[in-house]
């Protein structure tokens, strides 16, 4: 007895292959839909056909030539009945031939228990295959949960140690959650990042003096202009602008244009004493915003000079270290450390719209304990500046983690 299986797209393909391989006496004993190869095969079903040929000496004789006779056009009833013991079978003759072309619907020539056994084997094989593929999928889905998310978090520049702290105990806490696990994970990460950021924001208060320091080219003057315009036009506050003018030609001209636009006085000072006088002159203002010349953090002498100007401000003051969000993580640490001489108490990050990853902001706040108070994401004045709270910053930092996660095929 010969048993062969064919996996095809259509039944007529199976019939043709069975006819070529086994001949006209072959019998189709089962057909069923099965998935194709691989996980994607679940979405494209194919047809599996099982055919049997009884090649024993007691098999029905094959006389294909006699099928050409008109009287053999129909399959006799005996041919469709189950095989019986030899002594019970009627004499085989021309009427028992199946012909050179099998009928469209073959009928089994085996006893019911044999057929049922074959079908059960097929079911068990298919079930085993499905279980194996589902088990593999589960392994991929749960494999190294922490490692996969750790890779995604470090991919957006979050330090390895901070990423591990965010993920600590997270998988266990999500086991009973309802909803998409990846979405729940991101929500949990935002919550844990918010808690990590909160200590830096304790004690932040409003201040009359706002000074802007930092490296050259990071957008300090434009940031000052955005805040001043918002205070004046949107909040109705009285503001004055002061620029510490030493050698940066043209900077004061830009500030004067801003002052003229919002009807705010602009003072240019060159010494700490002049700064003190300008501040006293505008004591009636709600806010006094002070622009400084960009200085390299590596030039300690220039940073010390800057400190001398800032010490002339008597009263509550917020000194903002302004940096570009696209600056490398290592350079951010160095700049923040070098400018500590100036005793800044807040960060402002510019050009947030020009970078894909913001994990370095979380690293810096966690390491220094100093908050990010504003960020800018465009050139529009005063629209493209946002005041920051812990949860908002956490959402901003983790906004690109989805892309990192998808790139890992997770």
Secondary structure, 3 states (H helix, E strand, C coil): CEEEEEEECCHHHHHHHHHHHHCCCCEEEEEEEEECCCHHHHHCEEEEEEEEECCCCCCCCCCHHHHHCHHHCCCCHHHHCCCCCHHHCCCCCHHHCCCCCCCCCCCCCCCHHHHHHHHHHHHHHHHHHHHHHHHHHHHHHHCCHHHHHHHHHHCCCCCHHHHHHHHCCHHHHCCCCCCCHHHHHHHHHHHHHHHHHHHHHCCCCCCCEEEEEECCCCCHHHHHHHHHHHHHHHCCCCEEEEEECCCCCCHHHHHHHHHHHHCCEEEEECCHHHHHHHHHHCCCCCEEEEECCCCCCCCHHHHHHHHHHHCCCCCCEEEEEEEECCCCHHHHHHHHHHHHHHCCCEEEEECHHHCCCCHHHHHHHHHHCCCEEEEECCCCCCCCEEECCHHHHHHHHHHHHHHHHHHCCC
